[in-house]
């Protein structure tokens, strides 16, 4: 009798623990297909930009079939994957007007050759996909918080360039709140043997409408002009990269792949491992009005470039 009571008690103790463990495992696995974003609001009241806080970390579906060998498009000996994704984020535009869409990585020059066992190792989202991540929403700063922490749908797909092989994955995303862009690290650089900072990886991007709304700074508006420059804070002062570190193309602010450090920076090692604040200064001429503005972001220097 005593043994039976003990067994029953043991089952009562272990069975809920097993249920909890299975439930917790499911919660952990379900988090992998939920991307987290923060929202940034700038000079256009009807546009917000999304910035990745937690990327997807999803494995390929077990049902996906990858070819052992196939003729595909390659660059530097590696297969080219044309990857795109879309987000059904909160917006006010109709589907035809909605600017959110996809990105395709077009790499040139390229050739068609035999690809052996091309595979997708991990599924994540391109954090600098500006077309997808700028979204129209009327009075965004006031209306978007209603959607914070509420999940919405996303769709990811990849095509092996030069073939008919396409792989798709659905996921969920959530906006966790507003961004603090002053603390965001948008890119990482290394320092090469020619005293230059070389772009290694972009983690984020500079939003489009940091100085003016879309209606004012539209590329077709000939009455609007903008001159930008950037300075980098270091120790107790700041330095200006030789010939600049970024440029503006159409609506987008882009980082240069390489820029020269000034001669005043003698000890390159003093930059290794540092997060450096960057201030973007703008002089704006809009019709007859001249004004100045600035925007702050950060970059990180990893160390010397690898050969």
C-alpha positions, 0 to 999 in steps of 0.5 A: 500500500505504501509503495502504491501511494509513493508511485502515485505521488511520484507520478503526480509530481513528475507528470506536470513537470513533463508537461511544463518542459514540453510546453517550454520547449514549444515556446522556445521553438515558436520564438525562433519564427518571430522577428522583433522590430522597433519603430522610428519616427522622423520628420515625415508624420505619416511614415515610420521605419522598422529596425530589427531588434531580434532577427529570425533564426530559423532552420530550413524546413525538413521537407525542402529538397536541395539538388545534389548538383545543378547548373546555377548562377554563381559569384566568386564560386558561390551560388547566388541566392535571390532572397526576398521578404515582405511584412504585413505591418500596420499601414494605411495604404492600399496594397497597390500603394504600399511601399513595403515589398522585397529585396533581391540581391543582384550580384555582378559579374556572375557566371553559370556553372555547376553548383554542388549541393547548394543549401540554405543554412539559416533563415533570417531577414536583411536588416537594411531592406529600406523598401520593406522597412519604411511604411506609410501610416497616417499620424504614425507616432500617435497611431502605431503604439496601439499595435505594439506587441501585436503579432503580424504576418511575414513571408520569406522566400529564396530562389537559387539563381538560374534555376527553378528552385524556390523555397518559402517560409512564413513567420510572424513579427512584432513591434516591441516599441519605439527605437532609440537610434542614438544607441543603435550600431548601424555598421561594423568596420575593420582597419586595413593596411592603408589606414582606411576603415573598411565596411565589414557588416551593416546591422541597420540603416539610416532612415530616409526622412531624418531631415524632411518629410517625403513630400518635401525631399522627394527626388522630383522636387527641384526646390529641395537640396541637401548637403550632408557631412559626417564627423566621428567622436573619439576620446575628447574630440572628433574627426572627419573622414577624408572625402566623407563616409556616406552619400545620399542616393535618391532618398537613401543614405548609404555608407561607403564601403571604404573611407580614409582616416585622417592623418591625425589618427596616429594609433589605429589600435586605439580604435579597435573594439570601440563604438564610435558615435557618428553625427550627420550634419545637414545643410538644407535649402528648401525653396527660399528657406535655409536650415541646418539639422543633424542626426546621431548614430553609431558604428563599431570598429572590430580591429584589423582587417583579415587578409 
